[in-house]
Amino acid sequence: MKSIVRVTKVEITNLKNVKNGEFHTNSTFNTLEKADVIGFYGQNGSGKTAAVEAFNLLKTLLSANYNAPLPKLTSNLLYFNEKTIRLLFQFIIENQFGEFYVNYSVSLTAGKGRYQIVEEQVVYRENKENEPFKVLISKTVKGLTIGANESHEMNESARVSVIVANRMATSNSTSFVFREELKEVYEEHLEETEIEIMKSLSDDLNRDLHIIDTIQYGLLVANLVMPFSVHLERKRGHIPYEMADTMVLPLDLFKTIDQVVSQTNIVLQTIIPGLLIKIRQINKQKLSDGSEGVRFEFLSKQGEIELPLRSESEGTLKIISILSTLIAVYNNPNACVVIDELDAGIFEYLLGEILEVLNENAQGQLFFTSHNLRILEVLPIRNLWFTTLNEEDRYQQLKGVERLSNARDIYLRAVQLGGQDEEVYAETNLYDIKTAFRKAGIIHDKY
């Protein structure tokens, strides 16, 4: 039986401009293979991207085995004048041993050049009435605990492994609980059920969690790199395609790209009628390590016309770059895809159609931020979270929305008139805007 991991709740403290905020999803043990599409809306600078950044940090922490370090301090993740970022992710997991509620919490602070972990903990309980949570693994300022055993109570071999894992985590700015060095300690001190829960997080969730942020879209807009997001049966990740020229890839990566193109074309021609991607293989050549590589370029094909793919619009390139992950959300209940500014460059009606199809028929989870209000007309209100002006309570769902209400109209009314528990828009004044534009136009050059 394959493990399924679903996010059910996220709590954020002191991350970017979110002092406190939390949101939940619609996943339950009864809906593990049904779509869970969650959208974030709100004014610029009100906390939408902080939700994406929380998932970015989760991905980095889960990738400790690959020595993926936490971000540099220059990324400015810490809320102004605060010392600690705190994140809590709540999951439900179904695997061969049953159904479990699992919480992963982590506290980060500024280290030497990068963020460092202060505390980290995984707790779980079975899906049974009145079942208490148990500590699976914990790192606090008081010490390190695995199962019921503190590190100083373990035998010498296990104690050394724990100390090494902790030192490696500190020096490399990675998670402690997901370090490979702890594998044998887990086998010795955890039950089989608990070992499987850790695998569900470190392997299954990590493998199927995709984060597509605005940095990737920025490279695409600049016509520099199109990051192909890859989600195939045996391959996950991103392959950057250099837009300005032909590209050389190792043979195995070229074969992966070829698979992604074949997969993408099936859906692409239904979204943008008549458009297909074609790979033009130029030649084979030796790479610097002596292995075989392939030089190629992407073409867009409509009818008999073939052009370099870079000649397509930003919106078309955006769709192509993320389509493999959206296909995964449609078909894989364990897929969890997070996209910042999903609507950027995409025609609003088409965007609504895609999200409506995913919400009604997909199996995985999709989190996205957007400014396009068309989506409010196609997604149920329970799928939508709106950022507020209250830094202590950044995410809320609209109240007063009946089943047949138009969420777009209610949101616009909240922007203009209020009426929600928290304000969702900092009021602007047309007269002030016009006056400011006029004043700005008469400022003379002083130099």
Stockholm file with secondary structure:
# STOCKHOLM 1.0

chainA/1-447         MKSIVRVTKVEITNLKNVKNGEFHTNSTFNTLEKADVIGFYGQNGSGKTAAVEAFNLLKTLLSANYNAPLPKLTSNLLYFNEKTIRLLFQFIIENQFGEFYVNYSVSLTAGKGRYQIVEEQVVYRENKENEPFKVLISKTVKGLTIGANESHEMNESARVSVIVANRMATSNSTSFVFREELKEVYEEHLEETEIEIMKSLSDDLNRDLHIIDTIQYGLLVANLVMPFSVHLERKRGHIPYEMADTMVLPLDLFKTIDQVVSQTNIVLQTIIPGLLIKIRQINKQKLSDGSEGVRFEFLSKQGEIELPLRSESEGTLKIISILSTLIAVYNNPNACVVIDELDAGIFEYLLGEILEVLNENAQGQLFFTSHNLRILEVLPIRNLWFTTLNEEDRYQQLKGVERLSNARDIYLRAVQLGGQDEEVYAETNLYDIKTAFRKAGIIHDKY
#=GR chainA/1-447 SS CCCEEEEEEEEEEEETTEEEEEEECCCCGGGTTSCEEEEEECSTTSSHHHHHHHHHHHHHHHTGGGTCCCCBGGGCCBCTTCCEEEEEEEEEEEETTEEEEEEEEEEEEECSSBEEEEEEEEEEEESSTTCCCEEEEEEETTEEEETTEEGGGSCHHHHHHHHHHHHHHHHHTCCSTTCGGGHHHHHHHSCHHHHHHHHIIIIIIHHHEEEECHHHHHHHHTTSEEEEEEECSSCEEEEEEETTSCEEEEHHHHHHHHHHHHHHHHHHHHHTTTEEEEEEEEEEEECTTSCEEEEEEEEEEETTEEEEGGGSCHHHHHHHHHHHHHHHHHHCTTCEEEETTTTTTSCHHHHHHHHHHHHHHCCSEEEEECCCGGGGGTSCGGGEEEECSCTTSCEECCSSCCTTSCHHHHHHHHHHHCCSSSCCSCCCCHHHHHHHHHHHHTCCCCC
#=GC SS_cons         CCCEEEEEEEEEEEETTEEEEEEECCCCGGGTTSCEEEEEECSTTSSHHHHHHHHHHHHHHHTGGGTCCCCBGGGCCBCTTCCEEEEEEEEEEEETTEEEEEEEEEEEEECSSBEEEEEEEEEEEESSTTCCCEEEEEEETTEEEETTEEGGGSCHHHHHHHHHHHHHHHHHTCCSTTCGGGHHHHHHHSCHHHHHHHHIIIIIIHHHEEEECHHHHHHHHTTSEEEEEEECSSCEEEEEEETTSCEEEEHHHHHHHHHHHHHHHHHHHHHTTTEEEEEEEEEEEECTTSCEEEEEEEEEEETTEEEEGGGSCHHHHHHHHHHHHHHHHHHCTTCEEEETTTTTTSCHHHHHHHHHHHHHHCCSEEEEECCCGGGGGTSCGGGEEEECSCTTSCEECCSSCCTTSCHHHHHHHHHHHCCSSSCCSCCCCHHHHHHHHHHHHTCCCCC
//
